Amino acid sequence: MANRPVYYDEGSNLLRLQEHFYTLVDTEEPNTFRNLFPYDQVPKIAFNDRIVPHAMPDEIWITDTTFRDGQQSRAPYTSDQILRMYDYFHEIGGPKGIIRQSEFFLYSKKDREAVDKCLERGYKFPEVTSWIRASKKDFELVKDLGLRETGILVSCSDYHIFYKLKMTRKQCMDHYLSVIRECLETGISPRCHFEDITRSDIYGFVIPFCLELMKLREEYNIPVKIRACDTMGYGVNFSGAVIPRSVQGIIYGLKTHGGVPSELLEWHGHNDFYKAVTNSTTAWLYGASAVNCSLFGIGERTGNTPLEAMIFEYAQMMGTLDGMNTKLITELAEWYQKEMNFTIPPQTPFVGRNFNVTRAGIHADGLLKNEEIYNIFDTDLILGRPPRVAVSNTSGLAGIAHWINSYFRLSDEKKVDKNSELVLNIKNWVDSEYEGGRVTVITDEELLEQLDINCKKIGINLVDGCVK
């Protein structure tokens, strides 16, 4: 320790002792962390209480994989559908381009047609990037299309190195480095996808590999990005958890020991254990500038980190939306469901049909008096979706009144009171439905029909469709 140099760290304004230099550990047998991942049991989360510091980058942003990972779990999009979504990402990301990049396949004619159409838009953001097989021919294809960057798969766990690739760690690293060098020779910036990083030997393979990649970055003076891929969703954000499951530990290791600057560091999460969003935010907090997402979380198996979720994580972390147009998220969700004949699960935050709908009568009464009591924020202002009440046997008069006022977006002077004759009549009909044995909620269509009947009966012109 006495011979290790001391240096001044401008980031923390502290003197630090130079960290240990990590070299490849070329084992004969794979390290599958069987103590953490016993295949016949639920994986284990262990702790050693080693705490690493927060290291929020100066800038953070979102990258998109809707057209790559997002297409791996569904029927391929048409090039026109891709273009429409790409336009939405450009508009939603705002003038600062918080949605910084979108990645595309280049395998088929349809894929390349979609890329051409998006490039013709001339947008600065999202930048069009690719994901290809690691071959010289594909690198040239990237260059011919005018793209500056491409993703390359570099699986890094012993599960992949020994069992899938049938190599040793040294053979695997040498192969990867030769491929990356080929990419750099064409002038393309490689984005190295460290597949299955949360089951990898971080200090025996991942960090030594990063050090070699950073040497190539200096040699060619071309950015080499690292995408930390939590392929199986094993990452955890608990303070003091052990690597390779610790998101904090991985990001700290890549930055501090692997020499990867924040702007070249990206997190790609999956949601197998419901942790995609919190793990992505944690990656930001501990030093990754980018988090990779897909629209509505659609992706392999349980899906990726939802893009719309990270927009709101960004706003909460930064204290501002930075010009992002969040109302278009609602428009995009409506278009997507209609265009793709797809149903977003109703309870999905921000985009589900029922995300800001309440059924409980006592909650509805609170909403009627002051919507802040039971609404997460002004969803009408931010998403173009006012809070609503689903009418059932527990909604009460307040719930029915709120449904009418919110469904038709009535101004304050036109809002109906819970004690009005119209609301009382609807409430009597609702009660009769449930007294007759009904167990499901009342649909919007049924309520509209009853409104029309009762508006005519009472002789009022409350809203369009309720004729005098």
C-alpha positions in Angstrom: 0.0 0.0 0.0 2.9 2.4 0.8 4.0 2.3 -2.9 0.6 3.1 -4.4 0.4 6.8 -5.5 -1.9 9.4 -4.0 -3.8 11.6 -6.3 -6.3 14.5 -6.1 -9.8 13.6 -7.1 -11.6 16.6 -8.6 -14.9 15.0 -8.4 -14.9 14.7 -4.6 -12.1 17.3 -3.8 -10.3 14.6 -1.8 -6.9 12.9 -1.9 -7.3 9.3 -2.9 -5.1 6.3 -3.0 -4.8 4.8 -6.4 -7.0 1.7 -6.7 -5.7 -1.8 -7.3 -5.2 -2.7 -11.0 -7.3 -5.7 -11.9 -6.1 -8.3 -14.4 -7.9 -11.1 -16.0 -8.5 -14.2 -13.9 -8.5 -17.0 -16.5 -10.1 -19.9 -14.6 -10.3 -23.5 -15.9 -13.8 -23.9 -14.4 -16.7 -21.4 -14.7 -17.7 -19.3 -11.7 -21.5 -19.5 -11.8 -22.0 -18.1 -8.3 -23.9 -21.2 -7.4 -24.1 -19.9 -3.8 -26.3 -17.0 -5.1 -28.0 -18.7 -8.0 -28.9 -22.2 -7.0 -31.0 -23.2 -10.0 -33.4 -25.4 -8.0 -34.1 -22.5 -5.6 -35.1 -18.9 -5.7 -31.9 -16.7 -6.2 -30.4 -15.3 -3.0 -29.6 -11.7 -2.1 -26.5 -11.6 0.1 -24.9 -8.6 1.8 -21.4 -7.6 2.8 -22.3 -4.0 3.8 -19.7 -2.5 1.5 -21.1 1.0 0.7 -20.2 3.0 -2.4 -20.8 6.7 -2.8 -23.4 8.4 -4.9 -21.9 9.7 -8.1 -24.8 11.4 -10.0 -23.4 12.5 -13.4 -23.7 16.1 -14.6 -26.1 15.0 -17.3 -28.4 12.0 -17.4 -30.6 10.8 -20.3 -32.7 8.0 -21.7 -31.9 5.7 -24.7 -34.5 3.6 -26.4 -34.5 0.0 -27.5 -38.2 -0.3 -28.7 -37.1 -1.2 -32.2 -34.5 -3.7 -31.1 -35.2 -5.5 -27.7 -38.8 -4.3 -27.9 -39.3 -6.2 -31.2 -37.8 -9.4 -29.9 -41.0 -10.3 -28.0 -43.7 -9.4 -30.5 -44.5 -9.3 -34.2 -42.2 -6.9 -36.1 -43.3 -3.4 -36.6 -43.8 -2.0 -40.1 -41.4 0.7 -41.2 -44.2 3.3 -41.1 -45.1 2.3 -37.5 -41.5 2.6 -36.5 -41.3 6.1 -38.1 -44.4 7.2 -36.2 -43.0 6.1 -32.9 -39.7 7.6 -33.7 -41.5 10.9 -34.3 -43.2 10.6 -31.0 -39.9 10.0 -29.2 -38.4 13.1 -30.8 -41.4 15.2 -29.7 -41.6 13.8 -26.2 -37.9 14.1 -25.6 -38.1 17.8 -26.0 -35.5 20.4 -27.1 -32.8 18.9 -24.9 -33.2 15.5 -26.3 -33.7 13.6 -23.1 -34.5 10.6 -25.2 -31.0 10.6 -26.7 -30.8 7.6 -28.9 -32.9 4.8 -30.6 -31.3 1.6 -31.7 -32.3 -0.4 -34.7 -31.8 -3.8 -36.2 -30.1 -3.8 -39.6 -30.7 -7.4 -40.6 -33.5 -7.1 -43.1 -34.6 -4.8 -45.9 -37.5 -3.7 -43.8 -35.1 -2.8 -40.9 -32.9 -0.7 -43.2 -35.9 1.0 -44.8 -37.1 2.1 -41.3 -33.6 3.4 -40.6 -33.6 5.4 -43.8 -37.0 6.9 -43.1 -35.9 8.0 -39.6 -32.6 9.4 -40.8 -34.5 11.4 -43.4 -36.2 13.3 -40.6 -32.9 14.9 -39.8 -33.5 15.0 -36.1 -30.6 15.5 -33.8 -32.4 13.4 -31.1 -33.0 10.6 -30.8 -29.8 9.7 -32.7 -30.3 6.6 -34.8 -27.9 3.8 -33.7 -27.8 0.1 -34.6 -27.4 -3.4 -33.2 -25.5 -5.9 -35.4 -23.7 -9.1 -35.4 -20.0 -8.7 -34.7 -18.6 -9.0 -38.3 -16.6 -6.8 -40.6 -19.4 -7.0 -43.2 -22.0 -5.6 -40.8 -19.6 -2.9 -39.6 -19.4 -1.7 -43.2 -23.2 -1.7 -43.4 -23.4 0.6 -40.4 -20.9 2.9 -42.0 -22.7 2.9 -45.4 -25.9 3.9 -43.7 -24.1 6.9 -42.1 -24.5 5.7 -38.5 -21.8 6.7 -36.0 -22.4 4.0 -33.4 -23.4 0.4 -33.2 -24.2 -2.1 -30.4 -22.1 -5.3 -30.3 -22.9 -8.2 -28.0 -20.1 -9.2 -25.6 -21.6 -11.7 -23.2 -19.6 -11.5 -20.0 -20.8 -14.2 -17.5 -19.2 -17.6 -17.3 -22.6 -19.0 -18.1 -22.2 -17.6 -21.6 -18.4 -17.8 -21.9 -18.1 -21.5 -21.0 -21.5 -22.9 -21.8 -22.7 -20.9 -24.9 -19.4 -19.8 -26.5 -17.4 -22.8 -25.3 -14.3 -20.6 -24.6 -12.1 -19.8 -21.8 -12.2 -16.2 -20.4 -8.9 -15.3 -22.2 -10.1 -16.8 -25.5 -13.3 -14.9 -25.1 -11.7 -11.6 -24.3 -9.2 -11.9 -27.1 -12.0 -12.6 -29.5 -14.1 -9.6 -28.3 -11.1 -7.3 -28.5 -10.4 -8.3 -32.1 -14.0 -7.7 -33.0 -14.1 -4.3 -31.3 -10.8 -3.3 -33.0 -12.3 -4.2 -36.4 -15.3 -1.9 -35.6 -12.9 0.9 -34.6 -10.9 0.4 -37.8 -14.1 1.3 -39.8 -14.4 4.5 -37.7 -17.6 3.3 -36.0 -18.1 3.8 -32.3 -18.8 0.5 -30.6 -21.4 0.2 -27.8 -20.4 -3.0 -26.0 -23.4 -4.9 -24.6 -22.1 -6.7 -21.5 -24.7 -9.4 -21.5 -25.6 -11.0 -18.2 -23.4 -8.7 -16.1 -25.4 -9.5 -12.9 -24.0 -13.1 -13.0 -20.5 -12.2 -14.1 -17.2 -12.2 -12.3 -16.9 -8.4 -12.0 -13.3 -8.2 -10.9 -12.1 -11.4 -12.6 -13.4 -10.6 -16.1 -15.6 -7.5 -16.5 -13.2 -4.9 -15.0 -10.1 -6.3 -16.8 -12.1 -6.3 -20.1 -13.2 -2.7 -19.5 -9.6 -1.6 -19.0 -8.6 -3.1 -22.3 -11.6 -1.4 -24.0 -10.6 2.0 -22.6 -7.1 1.4 -24.0 -8.6 1.0 -27.5 -10.7 4.1 -26.9 -7.5 6.1 -26.3 -5.6 4.4 -29.2 -8.3 5.2 -31.8 -9.7 8.4 -30.2 -13.2 7.0 -30.7 -15.8 6.6 -27.9 -16.2 3.0 -26.7 -19.5 2.7 -24.7 -20.3 0.1 -22.1 -23.9 -1.1 -21.7 -24.3 -3.0 -18.5 -27.0 -5.5 -19.3 -29.0 -7.0 -16.4 -30.2 -9.6 -18.9 -32.0 -11.8 -16.3 -33.2 -9.1 -14.0 -31.1 -10.2 -11.1 -29.8 -6.7 -10.2 -30.7 -5.3 -6.8 -30.4 -1.7 -5.5 -30.2 -2.6 -1.8 -27.4 -0.8 0.0 -24.6 -3.2 1.0 -25.6 -6.0 -1.3 -22.8 -8.1 -2.8 -21.8 -8.1 -6.5 -22.6 -9.3 -9.0 -26.2 -8.5 -8.1 -25.5 -5.0 -6.6 -26.3 -2.3 -9.2 -24.3 0.2 -7.1 -21.3 -2.1 -6.9 -21.3 -2.8 -10.7 -21.5 0.9 -11.7 -18.9 1.9 -9.1 -16.6 -0.9 -10.3 -17.0 0.1 -14.0 -16.3 3.8 -13.2 -13.7 3.6 -10.5 -11.8 0.4 -11.5 -12.7 0.0 -15.1 -12.0 3.7 -16.0 -15.3 4.2 -17.8 -16.5 7.8 -17.7 -20.2 8.4 -16.9 -21.1 9.6 -20.4 -20.0 6.3 -21.9 -21.8 4.2 -19.3 -25.4 2.9 -19.8 -27.7 0.5 -17.8 -30.0 -1.9 -19.6 -32.4 -3.6 -17.2 -35.0 -6.4 -17.4 -38.0 -6.8 -15.1 -37.9 -10.5 -14.1 -38.0 -9.6 -10.4 -40.0 -6.3 -10.7 -36.8 -4.2 -10.3 -36.2 -2.7 -13.7 -37.3 0.9 -12.9 -35.6 1.2 -9.4 -32.4 -0.5 -10.8 -32.3 2.0 -13.7 -32.7 5.0 -11.4 -30.0 3.5 -9.1 -27.6 3.3 -12.1 -28.2 7.0 -12.7 -27.6 7.8 -9.0 -24.2 5.9 -8.9 -22.7 7.2 -12.1 -24.3 5.9 -15.4 -25.4 8.8 -17.6 -27.8 6.6 -19.7 -30.5 4.2 -19.0 -31.9 2.0 -21.8 -35.6 1.6 -22.1 -38.4 0.3 -24.3 -41.9 1.8 -24.8 -44.3 0.4 -22.2 -41.6 -1.9 -21.1 -42.3 -4.3 -24.0 -39.3 -6.6 -24.4 -37.8 -10.1 -23.9 -39.6 -12.2 -21.3 -40.9 -9.8 -18.6 -39.8 -6.8 -20.6 -37.4 -3.9 -20.2 -37.4 -0.8 -18.2 -40.5 1.2 -19.5 -39.4 4.4 -21.3 -42.4 6.4 -19.9 -41.5 5.4 -16.3 -38.0 6.8 -16.7 -39.3 10.1 -18.0 -41.0 10.5 -14.6 -38.0 9.2 -12.7 -35.9 11.8 -14.5 -38.4 14.5 -13.5 -38.3 13.4 -9.9 -34.5 13.2 -9.8 -33.8 16.5 -11.6 -36.8 18.5 -10.3 -37.9 19.3 -13.9 -39.2 17.7 -17.1 -36.6 19.8 -19.0 -39.0 20.5 -21.8 -40.3 17.0 -22.3 -43.8 16.8 -23.7 -45.5 14.3 -21.5 -49.0 14.9 -22.8 -47.8 13.1 -25.9 -47.3 10.0 -23.9 -51.0 9.7 -23.5 -51.5 10.3 -27.3 -48.8 7.7 -28.1 -50.4 5.1 -25.8 -53.8 5.6 -27.4 -52.3 5.4 -30.9 -50.3 2.3 -30.1 -53.2 0.4 -28.7 -55.4 1.1 -31.7 -52.6 0.7 -34.3 -51.2 -2.5 -32.9 -54.5 -4.0 -31.6 -52.7 -4.1 -28.3 -54.1 -3.6 -24.8 -51.9 -2.0 -22.2 -52.8 -3.6 -18.8 -55.3 -1.1 -17.2 -53.3 -0.6 -14.0 -50.1 0.3 -15.8 -48.7 3.5 -14.3 -49.1 6.7 -16.5 -50.5 4.9 -19.5 -53.0 2.3 -18.3 -56.7 3.0 -18.6 -57.2 2.9 -14.9 -53.9 4.3 -13.5 -55.7 7.4 -12.1 -59.1 5.9 -11.6 -60.5 5.2 -8.2 -63.4 2.8 -7.3 -63.7 3.4 -3.5 -66.6 5.7 -2.5 -64.6 7.4 0.2 -61.8 8.2 -2.2 -64.3 9.5 -4.8 -65.7 11.9 -2.1 -62.1 13.1 -1.5 -61.5 13.6 -5.2 -64.7 15.6 -5.5 -63.6 17.9 -2.7 -60.0 18.3 -3.7 -58.4 16.0 -6.3 -54.9 16.4 -4.8 -56.1 14.1 -1.9 -56.1 11.0 -4.2 -54.2 12.0 -7.4 -50.4 11.6 -7.7 -50.0 14.9 -9.5 -52.0 17.1 -11.9 -52.5 14.3 -14.4 -54.7 16.5 -16.5 -52.0 19.1 -16.8 -49.0 16.8 -17.2 -50.6 13.8 -19.1 -53.8 15.3 -20.5 -55.8 12.8 -18.3 -57.9 14.1 -15.4 -58.5 11.7 -12.5 -61.6 9.6 -12.8 -63.9 7.4 -10.8 -65.1 4.0 -11.8 -68.7 3.6 -10.7 -69.6 0.5 -8.6 -71.6 -0.3 -5.5 -69.0 1.4 -3.4 -68.8 4.7 -5.4 -71.7 6.5 -3.7 -73.1 9.8 -4.8 -69.7 11.5 -4.8 -68.3 8.9 -7.2 -71.0 9.3 -9.7 -70.8 13.1 -9.6 -67.1 12.9 -10.1 -67.4 10.5 -13.0 -69.8 12.9 -14.8 -67.6 16.0 -14.1 -64.4 14.3 -15.2 -65.7 12.3 -18.1 -67.1 15.4 -19.8 -64.5 17.8 -18.3 -67.1 20.2 -17.0 -66.1 23.6 -16.0 -66.5 24.6 -12.3 -69.8 26.5 -13.1 -71.3 23.5 -14.9 -70.2 20.7 -12.5 -72.9 18.6 -11.0 -73.3 18.3 -7.3 -73.5 14.9 -5.6 -77.0 15.9 -4.3 -78.4 16.9 -7.6 -81.5 15.1 -9.0 -79.5 13.7 -11.9 -76.9 12.1 -9.7 -79.6 10.7 -7.3 -81.4 9.1 -10.2 -78.2 7.5 -11.5 -77.3 6.3 -8.0 -80.8 4.6 -7.7 -80.2 2.8 -11.0 -76.7 1.7 -9.9 -78.1 0.4 -6.5 -80.7 -1.6 -8.4 -78.1 -3.2 -10.5 -76.1 -4.5 -7.5 -79.2 -5.5 -5.6 -80.0 -7.7 -8.6 -76.8 -9.6 -8.1 -74.3 -7.7 -10.3 -70.7 -8.0 -9.3 -68.8 -6.0 -12.0 -68.2 -2.3 -12.3 -70.5 -0.1 -14.3 -69.1 0.6 -17.8 -68.8 4.1 -19.3 -71.2 3.1 -22.0 -73.9 2.1 -19.5 -73.4 5.4 -17.6 -73.7 7.4 -20.8 -76.9 5.6 -21.7 -78.4 6.3 -18.2 -77.3 9.9 -18.4 -79.1 10.3 -21.8 -82.3 8.8 -20.4 -82.2 10.9 -17.2 -81.2 14.2 -18.9 -84.3 13.8 -21.1 -86.5 12.8 -18.1 -85.4 15.8 -16.1 -85.3 18.2 -19.1 -81.8 19.4 -18.9 -79.0 19.9 -21.4 -76.1 19.0 -19.3 -73.6 17.8 -21.9 -73.5 16.8 -25.5 -75.6 13.6 -25.8 -78.0 14.7 -23.1 -80.6 16.5 -25.2 -83.5 18.5 -23.8 
